[in-house]
Amino acid sequence: MSRSGRIGLGLAGAALTAALLSLFFPAPVPDLLSVLEPPSRQHWLGTDDLGRDLLARLLQGARLTVLLACLPAACGALVGIPLGLVSGSSPRLDPWLTRLCDVLLALPALLLALVVVGILGTGLTQVACAVGLVSVPVFWRQSRAEALRLSGREFLLAPRVLGVGGVRILIRHLLPNATPALLALATAQMGAAVLEVAGLSFLGLGGEPGVPEWGSMLGEARNQVYSAPWLLFGPGVCLALAVLGFTLLGDALRERLDPRLQATR
Amino acid sequence: MARFLTRRIAALFPSLLGVALLGFLMVHLVPGDPARAYLGERATPQALAALRARLGLDHPLAVQAWGYAGRLVRGDFGTSLRTLQPVSEELGRVVPATIELAAVALLLAVLLGIPLGVAAALKPGSGMDLGISAVSVLGLALPVFWLGLMLTWALGVHGPGLPFDGRLAPEREIPMKTGLMLADTLLAGDGEAFRDALARLVLPALTLAFVPAAMLCRMTRSQMREAMAEPYVLAARARGLSPARVVWAHAFPNALVPVLTSAGLQAGALLGGAALTETVFSWPGIGRYLVEAVRNRDFPALQGALVAAALAFLLVNLLVDLAYAAADPRIRRPA
């Protein structure tokens, strides 16, 4: 694996470890005697406006972030991949499905997500749904490309000659061969999902205030640029590193698993 | 070219129809009662009924759809539930603010991203190349709103103390003619207000420019490296041309076409980034308008902002396509 891939693996692994660790630490309690304290030996990253330890909140946020990265990517994959595989292997349905996919891509991702939140209402679940919907066309397009690339190959023709049904060919023969490229895409999409979820909850659409989601923590810290700038550093660095981790890991997986890129190497 | 133009415009229709349909269905897709979603749980039945009548929800669906289509053609999005102002009038105020911000940001992105990409490509493997590449990779992972907050802290609260809230100091009065603050302050002949407007543009424009600049930088770097390996560069060198001439007169123009296309395609990233950047810097543009509409569940405002933003995005993409086709005749031929 390349150096950037190893960095990505390390960062993504660190995010997962932090998410698991947070299960063993209690949520930080408000302490009104130590409000907005700068970083000290007792509170390594300082405290927020309710006196909660920032490091402890970041740790709690890691769990939410990892969860909110996996869920939308999984939703997008579950809806997008079947549509893409059908689209790529059925010349009759393909023009119509592609047109539908283009409509979803007609809007910038964040804009579409905003509109979906406008329809569903605010809250982290709604935000996750919106980000999941936005990633559907991404999986759709990529799995269509995979199906087109593999169409006409012997391992797809052989079962057809034997009279195997279309759906079974799709699941048993096409999907396994498309999986490596789609796995790489899913990893990279987790990075995009982290960024989009954080953006939406920064905008105050993640539901009740006080949830230790990194984006909404930054949204709250925005009012304290003068009085407590340390509240800006932790969540932002964590977010950037998590996104970087998933993105680099996705790139490295693609280079390793995508046969098209292997041929050119 | 005329045939290409009609084909491209015809291809816009499914997307436009989809957006219009999404705008219409928006209110109907709301789980439960949209009137209750806006007014809250403790609304009286009278208030709910009145709001339903205002949203037109008390008519049959076909009548609603017909009325919606008619109003859409006239550019009438109804009145905002919260401000009771016509949405189209409010859009007329916020759209120029975003155009001004996005145009300056795109200009900054081109002026920063392309020269840095060329510099990185000319010395592959050097410290500068690695540094530029690292920053441009980071640019794709950095949350835009966090960058905005950090710039606020570093250059607004500390350092030069740049202003970071709004387009103009509230005590200044400038008659709005074009809606573009830089143009309006100049038209009013108020040099001080112009300087204030310019200073207030710096931080939001830098923030919004960062992601497109990083993309352009990566793209320029790879295109320039390819161009520098082409035989015509070797030929130009063999003829004894100066290195600067080889780079700028021979390699650069060939590398530029795909880079400029992707610069145009950054419109989507700019529009999405605008929602975040405008919120960070209290910039009264369409992104912030949209976010406010989502937060307040102000459905007419949301509909109007959606249609306006989608239209702008599709139009910019069309213009990019046309510019590309004008530059490269191969595109014009049907596949």
Interface residues (C-beta under 8 A of the other chain):
Chain A: S4 R99 D102 V103 L104 A106 L107 P108 A109 L110 L111 L114 V115 V117 G118 I119 L120 G121 T122 G191 L195 A198 G199 F202 L203 G204 L205 G215 L218 A221 R222 V225 Y226 P229 L232 P235 G236 L239 A240 V243 L244 T247 L248
Chain B: P14 S15 L17 G18 V19 L22 M26 L29 V30 P31 A37 V137 L138 L140 A141 L142 P143 V144 F145 W146 L149 M150 T152 W153 G156 V157 G268 A269 L271 G272 G273 A275 L276 T279 V280 L290 V291 A293 V294 R295 R297 F299 L302 L306 A309 A310 F313 L314
